[in-house]
Amino acid sequence: MDSDFLNVFTQPSTVDQFLNETVIAKGEKRKLIKPTSSNNPKLEQLKLFLIDWINRTLQEEHIVVKSLEEDLYDGLVLHHLLEKLGSLKLDVDKIALTEKKQRQKLSVLMEAVAKCLQLEESQLKWSVESILTKDLLSTLHLLVAIAKHFNPSLALPPNVQVETITIENTSRGLKASNAVENITDNKESTEAQSNDAFDELFSRAPDKLEAVKKVFLQFVNQHVGKLGLSVKDIESQFSDGVILLILIGQLEGYFLNLRNFFLTPASTTEMLHNVNLALDLLADGGLLNFSVNSEDIVKGDMKTTMRILYCLYSKYKTKEA
């Protein structure tokens, strides 16, 4: 027997649980999250994050989601979510009580999602049947895709991975294979794309650089202006770390003790102290996921400073001053 044709006794907890819950027809293939990932802290964090996001988004509709598996399978929440986020008017009843009606409703919703996200059927990581059968893996992929499309600034928990098992009922018996699947983007990969974007901006699109600087300056002044501060030059006014520290405090909602940094730094050493403190705060807040040489900021390196500002801007651009 081939190594990937497994006797059900080789992984009793996984396969038996799956077989008890789902009938696998001949030729059918199903993928599920392995029980070994059920207590994954990052997975639990993502689930809670998505539940909170849905509830905040649909607060005016008085919809409260407590379980992704139990509350989304019939299409009601997804219907409200798509109408709220995408201003879509879907030609389907809000409430579907029978399984037949729920399947029809989900077909309309999934078609709308694929159209909005411009995805071909082969690119979809979910289906009508998988959502209807309360498949958590498919539900997570669907919600993450919707969130990234309609709310790209949403700070989804990064690097969420799960162990999966794919079981296929073939003519030779059950064929099972294990894999690790990404649910959210790898933070390092995302940051590398951001770095590439700035490299491109500085080397090939200098005409757009002033426009980006203007956006960042407007963002910064929106939050430090109420303290009587004004930033006009990114290159020089961030080099001592003072404005950066004050901006972080305003955005993150805490007061920095004046004894912890130099309000009027008189030397390069004091400027480096301020900048290093700012970088530590960004890292502790999960806002900085790439290496930065603090000396580059002190020297007024525009590209490095703008990358730091982008980390703050991407998360807080919708925050009111």
N, C-alpha and C positions, 0 to 999 in steps of 0.2 A: 504494500500500500504506500502511495506517495506520502511524504511527510506532512503535506498540508491538508490531507484528508484525515480529519481527526475523529477519533472515537469520542462520543459525548462524555466519556468518563475521564478524558484527559484534562478537561476544564469544566468540571461539573457545576461550579457556582455560576459561571457565565452562561454556558450553553443551556443548562437546565432552566435557569431563570428565564432566559429568552424563550425557550420552547414552551414553558408554562404560560407565558403571556401572549405569545403570538404563534399562529399557525403558519408555517412556511410551506407554500405550495411548491410543487415540482417546477424547477427552473427559476424560482424566485430567489432574489438576493436581498438581504437586509443588513444594514449597518447600525450599530448601537454603541453607546458609551459603555465601556467595561465598568463593572462594579468597583474596580480598583481606582477609578477616577472619581467615584461618587463623592468622596470626601476631600477632593482637591480644593484647597483654600482659594486658589485663583478662580476656579470654576464657580464656587459659591459666591465669591465677590462679584463676578460678572452677572450671575443670576440676580442677585440683590440690586445691583446697579441698574439692570434693565427693568426690573420691576419698579424701582423708584422713578426711573425716567418715564415709563409708560404712565404711571400714576400722576406725575407732575404734568405731563402733556395733556392728559385727559381729565384733569381736575375739574374743569368747568362742566364736563359731561357726567360728573359724579360716578365715574367708573373707578373701581378699586381692584387691582390685580394682586393676588396673593401667591399664585403658583403659575409659572410659565406653562407647565404641562397641562394643568387642569383648566386654566382660564382663557387659553387662546385657541384651542383646537376647533371650536365651533365657528370661528370667524367674526364674532361680534366685536371683540376688542380690536382685532386687526382692521376691521371695517372703519371703526371710529378713528383709529390711529392714522390710516391712510388718508381719510378725509381731512383730518386736522393738519397733518404735516404737508400733504401734497395738494390740498384744496381740491381733491378729486370728488366728483359726483358719480358714485357707482350705482349702476342700475341693478340693484339687488336688495332684497328685504334686509333690514337690520337684524332681525331675529329669525333664526332657522332652528326649529325644534327637532326635526327628524334627521336621521343620518343622511338620507337622500338630499334633503334641502341643504344640509351643512356642506355636503360634498359639492353641490352645485354652487353654493355661495363661495366656497374656497376656490373653486375653479375661476370664478370671475376675479377674485382678489389676487390670486397668483398670476393671472394674466396681466392685471394692472401693474403689479410689482415688476414683472419681467419687462414690461413696456417702459415703465419709468426708469428702471435701472439699465435699460438697453442691453439685456442679457439674452443670449440664445438659450434654448432648452438644455443644451449640453453643459452650460455653465452653471446651472442652478444646483444648489446644494440642498434643496428641499423639494417637496412635491405635495400635491393635494393629499395624497394618501398618508404621507409621513406626518403632516401636520394634524390631520384628522385622527390619526392613531396616537397622538400625544407624544410623538418622538422628540425628545429633548434636544438631540443633536441638530436635527433639522430646524427646530424652532429657534435655537440660538443663532444658527447661520442666517436665518431669515431676518430676525430682529437686528442683528449686527449690520446686515446689508442695508436695511431700511434706515437705521440710525446714521450710518456713514453717508448715505446718499442725501437724506433730507436735513441732517444736522451734522455737517462735517466737522464742526468745532467741538462736538461732544467728546469729552475725554474718556473714551472707553478704556477699561482696564486692559493694559497691553499684555502680550505674551501669554495668552490663555491657551493652553494645550490640553487635550484629553487623549486617553488611550481608547482606541476603538477596536471592535471586533466585527468583521464582516462575515456573515454566514450565508452560504448558498446551498440550496437543496438540489443536488445534481443527481444524475442517474446512478452515480457511484456512492451516493450518500452525502453526508454533510461535509462541505468544504469550508474551512474557517481560516481566516487570515487576520493578523493583528497589525495595527499601525498606530502612529501618533498623528493627530490632526490638529491644525491651528484653527482656533475660533476667532481670535483677534490678531491684529498685526504685531509683528515683532518690532519692538520699540527701536532697536538698533537699526533695523532695515528702514523704518520710517524716517529716522533721523538722517540716515545716509542719503535718502531721497531729498530731504530738506537741504542738506549740505550741497548736494548736486545742483539744486535749484539756485542757491546763492552763488555757486561757482559760475553757473550759466549766466546769472544776472550780471555779475561783475565783468565777465570776460566777453560775453556776446550781446548783452542787452543793456549797455550803459545808459541808453536813452530812457530806460524804464527805472533806473536806479533812483532818480530824484523823486519819482512818483511813489516808490516804496518808502523812501525816507520820509516823505510828507505824511504818509499814512501812519508810520511809527511815531512821528513827532506829535501828530494829532492825538494818537492813543495815549502817549505818555503825558502830555499836557492836560488831557482830560482828567487824569487821576492825581497828578501832583499840583495842578493849578490851584486847587482849593486851599493848598498850604502856602500860597503866595509864590510858588516856584514856576519858572518858565524855562523850557528847554528849546533852544534854537539850533544847536549843532550837536549831532550825535557823536561825531568824532572826538570832540574835546570835552563835552560836559558829562560823559560817562566814565572818563578815564580815572577819576579819583574814587569811584564806587559809591559816592554819596547819593546821587540821584537814583542810582540803581537800587540801593538799599531802601530808600524811601518809597520808591515805586513798588517794590516787592511787599513792603509792609502795608501799603494801601490796598494792593490787590489781594493779598492773602489775609488781610484783616487783623493784623496785630501791630503793637507798638514796639519799636526797637529802642531799647535802653541806650541813652546817649553815651553811657560808659562803655558800651560794647564796640563802638566804632568811633572814628575820628570825623567829626562834623566839618572841620576845616583842616584837612590833612596838609602837613607842611613838608612832607618828604615822600620819596618813592616808596619807602618802607611802609609808611602809614597808608598810602594809596593802595598798595598790595594787600595790606591787612583788610581794608574795606572790601576790595574786590573779592578776595578769598572768602570773606564772610558771606557775601552775596551769593557766590557760587555754592557754598555749603547749604545755604537756605534753599536755593533752587533745587539742589540735589535731594535734600531732605523732604521737600514737597513733591518730589517725583516729576519736577518740571525740567530737569536737566539730565539727559541720558547720553551725553557725548562728552569727551574730554575737552577741556578748555585750559589753555595756558593763560593764567591771570595777567602775566606780563604783557600779553598781546592787547588786552583791554587797556591797561595802564599806558601803553604806548600809543593808544588811539587807533588800533587796527579796526577799520570800519566793518569789514566782513565779520569778524568775530563778534563785535558788539551787536551787529544787526541780527546775528544768529541767536544771541542771548535774548534780545528783544522779541524775536519771533516766537520763542518758547512761551513768553508771557502773553504776547498778543494772541497766539493761536488758542489759548485757553480762556483768556479774559476779554476778548474783543467785544463781547456782548454785555459785559458787566457795566452797569451804570455807575458814574462817579458819585 
